């Protein structure tokens, strides 16, 4: 080879290294665990490297050409010539932690250990922690529950005590367990006991106050009941005292009117009867006021002639109007129904009071009563009543505030008044009424053929127990007018004696008599076994309260006739009971077993009262 050529080889130098000490270092695995090892590698070229000395764990790699691309840590160490630590593919495992350090001669010292071996302590730690959680957790829960029971149990006990206390057991207290160091629960129990003591004391005080108030209310109730009883007694007394003379006035004037009289006398008798009718209305007002206060007033609902009702009501006021020089007239619209259903008595009282006030407080001019009707459908009408007064002078705004002012409202209507001083006033009220397809039954009179032979059809032996001379005279005259005679006694004791001495079919018994009153005499007669055939007993009473009729029935009477008694009412009662007595007599003759019970059994209200009440209502 030419010596002057730049590529000519001049010679070769060989170096021999003793790697025994380096091998000892590589074979020493102290501190490298079970998978760690040391290796020395060098680059064969840019793509491959080989292991210079065989590693202790992977000696089979010695002398092999390995690609740098598969070992990123070795590739980086050879390329950069620096040191470092990386995780990736190593000589001992696919996942290993590799530390590298450059050596002379382009060698690289590589220290590797498996990543599994590195993470094993962490996994064991996780396992230990998990085991601790699984073991310590339940234990902690148990301990916590036990501790909570110790804390919560007193609170629950206190809650139960509070529920007992709220349920009315005011003696409930929480027991206090004394401890060296008081805690919040002890303080809470003490606070509960203090609260319970205060509430119990307040409850006792409240109970005492309630008892005291109750005693006061009971005393006030007794006073109110006593006052109400006194008022009822007063009403009963005043109505009795009024009805007793009214009975004589109405009855005797009615009998006198049937005697031969000249026209002037007939007119005077008519005036007397009108005045007595007006006074009867006033007495009824007193009774109605008592019923309204007690909320027991019930309106009747039966057919009546509306036009006749208006004419009869105004007829009673014509005399008063003419005395004052007033013209009293009325006008009923043609579309106003003739027959309606309602309470004719209350309607008459409204008209008499309303128009009566109009006449009373009008000095001159006229009083015009107008009646109109407005159909409401299904046969229902709103009836409008107006009393137009000219030159009304005083007090008009107050006179509708009387007992009867409530009745239009009870008839689904209203009442009002408008007034202009010096010009006139309008007294108005409305009611709702149904048109009646049935004509009102006209009350029977004593001149009706059915009463002409009453005594002949029903011959009755009658006993009259009455202490008032006028009432005796009236009853005897009325019975005589109907063809009957009677035996008269003036007290209940005599009535009992008379009943024992002779058989009477019917007794007209006054309620209030000396020595022995009507109810007591009736009870004695009913209880007397010696009286084989019990008579019919009709009460004659000036008391017209609802309780008075019940007293009659409770005493054993069959029914009662309220004073003032009209001859028509008496005739109707004799017709009714005469028929019953006649039927009982025939039954006895036929040996009927029911004969005794027939007369002893009180007749129901619906069986008697409607027929008698018709005359009483129309009398007003």
CORZI-V768268 format. One record per run of one state. SS is the DSSP state (A for helix, B for strand, O for the rest). FROM is the first residue (numbers start at 1). LEN is the number of residues. Records with the same first field share a line. If there is no record, write none. Layout:
# CORZI-V768268
SS: FROM-LEN + FROM-LEN
This chain:
# CORZI-V768268
O: 1-19 + 28-9 + 44-4 + 54-5 + 63-2 + 71-1 + 81-3 + 89-7 + 167-17 + 258-5 + 295-7 + 324-3 + 333-6 + 343-1 + 361-1 + 363-3 + 378-2 + 391-1 + 393-10 + 411-3 + 421-3 + 436-13 + 453-1 + 458-4 + 466-3 + 482-4 + 490-2 + 502-4 + 511-7 + 528-8 + 542-4 + 556-3 + 563-4 + 590-5 + 601-4 + 620-1
A: 20-8 + 59-3 + 68-3 + 72-9 + 104-3 + 115-52 + 184-74 + 263-32 + 306-18 + 344-17 + 403-8 + 449-4 + 454-4 + 469-13 + 492-10 + 518-10 + 546-10 + 567-23 + 595-6 + 605-15
B: 37-7 + 48-6 + 62-1 + 65-3 + 84-5 + 96-8 + 107-8 + 302-4 + 327-6 + 339-4 + 362-1 + 366-12 + 380-11 + 392-1 + 414-7 + 424-12 + 462-4 + 486-4 + 506-5 + 536-6 + 559-4
